[in-house]
Amino acid sequence: MARSILFAEVPGFYAAVERADDPKLATRPVVVGGDPRKRGRVQAATPDALAAGVCLDMPMLEALRYCPAARAVPTDMRRYREVDRRFVATLREIVPRIEPFGLGAGYADLSGSGAPGEEIAEAMRRAVREALSLPLRVGLASGKFLARLAAQELPEEGVFRIPAGEEDRFLAPLPVTRLEGVGRKTAASLAELGVHTIADVVALGRDRLHAALGAHGLRVFALATGRDDEPVHGFRHPKSISRESRVEGDGVDYAGLSEHVAGLAHQLELELLRNGVAASRIIVKLRDAGGAVVTRTRTLPTPIATAAALLQEALPLLDRAGAGARPIRGIGIQLAELVAATEGRRQLPLFPGG
């Protein structure tokens, strides 16, 4: 059976999140990175900024010279990780098994799914746009590397497939730097051999590449000829989820601490619902004014997934951790040993068995 691999990504993820968070940036180029005054470098940029000449890892000051209309935004990893959790959960509502690839991207193996890849890809695009206001580009191909190349053919949104049997024709004219693992040093070595395109790599041959680059040359040749059997390591759901809250004031009032726990329980209910899971273990963490952390844990006889049930289990753990006896600066709840929720609570995936 021929493989069908999907790669979905939000291009310029950090910058796309910043644009989604601030409507005023909807039509303005965005560049995300370190402080320009402290030699910060570009970590992400929107497609219009890239089109203006901005490159990743370029000094922020230089990026703003190339694209003076751009808004420079400092990196906010906590926000990006939060959005990424929601992003992966959104994809898993359509295809249960997703292998995350960094932040804002992931693979799925659609082989034998019974549903057209384009239909699944469009469903993902609609879901990500509706849930997160983010663009999504999707590549479809016979392997992971090719699927990622296919997605990169699109500037920001859409679906692009490399048809089975046409891999060589697609790859041939691309510059050798599009091959995974071919950076400046390897590209320079290949240029000395007269190799500039992927077609040139194939023409050079496996043996000469091996002699020039060693074992790395064999990998380069395999990718250049479209051979990539790396499996998708998909998981149906995360192994654990957690939320934390900072406590202001004296941090001693038990009623106030209980309100923090209730707020965390409601946030976690949404995450459990998005992932179609229930929790078999709950951990409450308290961080005091001196930075010391106390944890209390309970393994549950029956998995739970509602805010009310979480609160019922968390409050006794709050008592056991000594809440109200000393100033508390932070409260966290972690849910572990997650299991699939009952089919009645889960949104059915686009196709079964993923």
C-alpha positions in Angstrom: 0.0 0.0 0.0 1.4 3.4 -1.0 2.1 5.8 1.8 0.2 9.1 2.2 1.9 11.5 4.6 0.5 14.9 5.6 2.5 17.8 6.9 0.7 20.8 8.3 2.3 24.0 9.6 1.5 27.5 10.5 4.1 29.5 8.5 6.2 31.8 10.7 4.3 30.4 13.8 5.5 33.0 16.3 4.7 35.9 14.0 1.4 34.4 13.0 0.4 34.1 16.7 1.3 37.8 17.3 -0.7 38.8 14.3 -3.7 36.8 15.5 -3.5 38.3 19.0 -3.4 41.9 17.7 -5.9 42.8 14.9 -3.9 46.0 14.2 -1.1 43.8 12.8 -3.5 42.0 10.3 -2.0 43.9 7.3 1.4 44.8 8.7 4.6 42.8 8.4 5.6 41.2 11.7 9.1 40.2 12.8 9.7 38.3 16.1 13.0 38.1 17.9 15.3 39.6 20.4 15.7 43.2 21.4 17.1 45.1 18.4 19.1 47.3 20.8 20.9 44.2 22.2 21.8 42.6 18.9 18.7 40.4 19.0 18.1 38.1 16.0 15.0 37.2 13.9 13.3 34.1 15.1 10.1 34.3 12.9 8.5 36.6 10.4 5.3 36.8 8.4 5.5 36.0 4.7 5.3 39.7 3.7 8.3 40.4 5.8 10.2 37.5 4.3 9.3 38.7 0.8 10.8 42.1 1.7 14.2 40.4 2.3 14.0 39.5 6.0 15.7 36.2 6.8 15.6 34.0 9.9 18.6 34.6 12.3 19.2 37.9 10.7 19.9 40.7 13.2 16.7 42.5 14.1 18.1 45.9 13.2 19.1 44.7 9.7 15.6 43.1 9.3 14.0 46.5 10.0 16.2 48.1 7.4 15.0 45.6 4.8 11.4 46.0 6.0 10.9 49.4 7.7 7.1 48.9 7.8 7.5 45.8 10.0 6.5 45.7 13.6 9.2 44.2 15.8 7.8 42.0 18.6 9.7 40.4 21.4 9.6 36.6 21.7 7.0 35.2 24.0 7.7 31.5 24.3 5.1 30.9 27.0 2.3 32.2 24.7 3.6 30.2 21.7 3.7 27.0 23.7 0.1 27.6 24.9 -1.1 28.2 21.4 0.8 25.2 20.1 -1.0 22.9 22.7 -4.3 24.2 21.3 -3.0 23.8 17.7 -2.1 20.1 18.2 -5.4 19.5 20.0 -7.3 21.0 17.1 -5.5 18.8 14.6 -6.2 15.7 16.7 -9.9 16.4 16.5 -9.6 15.5 12.9 -6.7 13.0 12.8 -6.2 11.4 16.3 -2.5 10.5 15.7 -0.3 13.6 15.2 3.5 13.8 15.5 4.3 17.4 16.5 7.2 19.0 14.6 8.5 21.9 16.7 5.8 24.5 17.4 3.0 25.0 15.1 3.5 22.0 12.8 2.9 18.3 12.7 2.8 15.1 10.6 0.0 12.6 10.1 0.0 9.2 8.3 -3.1 9.0 6.2 -2.2 5.7 4.6 -5.3 3.5 4.4 -7.5 6.2 5.9 -10.3 5.8 3.3 -10.7 9.6 3.1 -9.0 11.8 0.4 -6.0 13.6 1.8 -7.1 16.9 0.4 -10.4 16.6 2.2 -8.6 16.0 5.5 -6.2 18.8 4.8 -9.0 21.3 4.1 -10.8 20.2 7.3 -7.6 21.0 9.2 -7.3 24.4 7.6 -10.9 25.3 8.5 -10.5 24.1 12.1 -7.3 25.9 12.7 -8.7 29.1 11.2 -11.9 28.9 13.2 -10.3 27.9 16.6 -7.1 30.0 16.5 -7.4 32.5 13.7 -4.2 31.1 12.2 -3.3 30.3 8.6 -2.3 26.7 7.7 -0.5 25.3 4.8 -0.5 21.5 4.2 1.7 19.3 2.1 0.8 15.8 0.9 3.3 13.3 -0.4 4.7 9.7 -0.1 7.1 10.6 2.7 7.7 13.1 5.6 10.4 15.1 3.9 8.5 15.4 0.7 5.3 16.4 2.5 7.3 19.2 4.2 8.7 20.4 0.9 5.2 20.3 -0.6 3.9 22.6 2.2 6.8 25.0 1.6 5.6 25.5 -2.0 2.7 27.5 -0.5 3.4 31.1 0.8 0.9 31.0 3.6 -2.3 28.9 3.2 -3.5 26.1 1.0 -2.9 22.5 0.2 -0.3 21.1 -2.2 0.2 17.5 -3.2 3.2 15.8 -4.8 1.5 13.1 -6.8 2.8 9.5 -6.5 5.2 8.8 -9.3 6.1 12.5 -9.8 8.5 12.9 -7.0 11.6 13.0 -9.3 10.1 15.6 -11.5 9.2 17.8 -8.5 12.6 17.5 -6.9 14.9 17.8 -9.9 14.9 21.6 -10.4 15.1 22.5 -6.7 18.4 23.9 -5.3 20.4 21.4 -3.3 19.9 23.5 -0.2 16.3 22.4 -0.1 17.5 18.9 0.9 17.3 18.2 4.6 20.8 18.3 6.1 22.4 20.4 3.4 23.6 23.6 5.0 26.2 26.1 3.9 29.1 23.8 4.5 27.7 20.8 2.7 26.4 23.0 -0.2 29.9 24.4 -0.6 31.4 20.9 -0.8 28.8 19.9 -3.4 29.3 23.1 -5.4 33.0 22.1 -5.8 31.7 18.9 -7.4 29.5 20.9 -9.8 26.3 20.0 -7.8 23.8 22.9 -7.5 20.4 21.3 -8.0 18.8 18.1 -6.7 19.0 16.7 -10.3 22.8 17.2 -10.0 22.8 15.2 -6.8 21.1 12.3 -8.6 23.4 12.6 -11.6 26.5 12.5 -9.4 25.5 9.2 -8.0 25.4 7.4 -4.7 29.0 6.2 -4.7 30.6 9.5 -5.4 28.4 11.2 -2.8 29.4 8.6 -0.3 33.1 9.1 -1.1 32.7 12.9 -0.8 30.4 13.2 2.3 30.6 9.8 4.0 27.4 8.4 5.6 25.8 11.8 5.3 26.1 11.5 1.5 24.0 8.4 1.5 21.2 10.2 3.4 21.4 13.2 1.0 21.2 10.8 -2.0 18.2 9.0 -0.6 16.3 12.2 -0.1 17.3 13.5 -3.5 15.8 10.4 -5.1 12.6 10.7 -3.0 13.3 7.7 -0.7 12.2 8.5 2.8 10.6 5.7 4.8 10.8 7.4 8.2 7.5 6.5 10.1 5.2 9.1 11.6 5.4 8.7 15.4 1.9 9.8 16.1 0.2 9.8 19.6 -3.5 10.1 20.1 -3.2 12.5 23.0 -0.7 14.1 25.4 0.5 12.1 28.4 -0.2 14.9 30.8 -1.5 18.5 30.9 -1.1 21.2 33.5 -2.0 24.8 34.3 -0.6 27.2 36.8 -1.8 30.5 38.4 0.2 33.2 40.1 -1.2 34.3 43.5 -1.2 38.0 44.3 -1.6 39.6 47.8 -0.8 37.9 51.0 -1.5 34.4 49.5 -2.9 33.1 52.8 -6.7 33.4 52.4 -8.0 29.9 51.8 -11.1 31.1 50.0 -9.0 33.1 47.6 -6.7 30.1 47.0 -9.8 27.9 46.3 -10.9 30.4 43.7 -7.6 30.0 41.9 -8.1 26.2 42.0 -11.6 26.5 40.5 -10.3 28.7 37.7 -7.6 26.1 36.9 -10.2 23.4 36.9 -12.2 25.1 34.3 -9.2 25.7 32.1 -8.2 22.0 32.4 -11.7 20.9 31.6 -11.4 22.7 28.2 -8.1 21.1 27.5 -9.4 17.6 28.4 -12.4 18.2 26.1 -10.1 19.4 23.2 -8.0 16.3 23.5 -10.8 13.9 24.0 -9.3 12.5 27.2 -10.0 12.1 31.0 -7.5 12.1 33.9 -6.7 9.2 36.1 -4.3 11.1 38.3 -4.3 14.6 39.8 -1.4 16.6 41.3 -1.8 19.9 43.1 1.4 22.0 43.5 1.9 25.0 45.9 4.8 27.3 45.7 5.4 29.5 48.7 7.0 32.9 49.1 10.4 31.4 49.5 10.2 29.3 46.3 9.7 25.9 48.0 7.2 23.7 46.2 4.8 21.2 48.0 2.9 18.6 45.9 0.0 16.3 46.8 -1.2 13.6 44.5 -4.2 11.3 44.2 -4.7 8.4 41.8 -8.4 8.3 40.9 -10.6 5.1 40.9 -12.4 6.5 37.8 -11.0 8.9 35.2 -12.6 12.4 35.4 -12.9 15.2 32.9 -15.2 17.9 34.2 -14.4 21.0 36.2 -16.7 20.0 39.0 -15.0 16.6 39.4 -11.5 18.2 39.2 -12.4 20.7 41.8 -13.9 18.0 44.1 -10.6 16.1 43.9 -8.3 19.1 44.0 -9.6 20.9 47.1 -8.7 18.0 49.6 -5.2 18.0 48.1 -5.1 21.8 48.7 -5.9 21.1 52.3 -3.3 18.4 52.5 -0.6 20.7 51.1 -1.2 23.2 53.9 -3.0 26.0 52.0 -3.8 28.9 54.3 -1.0 28.2 56.8 1.6 30.2 55.0 1.9 32.7 52.1 1.5 31.1 48.7 2.7 32.7 45.5 1.7 30.0 42.9 -0.8 27.2 42.5 -0.6 24.5 39.8 -2.7 21.5 38.9 -1.3 18.7 36.7 -3.4 15.9 35.3 -1.6 12.7 34.4 -2.3 9.1 33.2 -4.7 10.5 30.6 -7.0 8.0 28.9 -9.4 8.4 26.0 -12.8 9.7 27.1 -15.9 7.8 26.5 -17.1 7.9 22.9 -20.1 9.8 23.9 -18.0 12.8 25.0 -15.5 12.7 22.2 -15.9 14.4 18.8 -15.6 11.7 16.2 -12.5 12.0 14.0 -12.9 12.5 10.2 -11.9 8.9 9.8 -11.6 6.0 12.3 -8.6 4.1 13.4 -6.0 6.9 13.0 
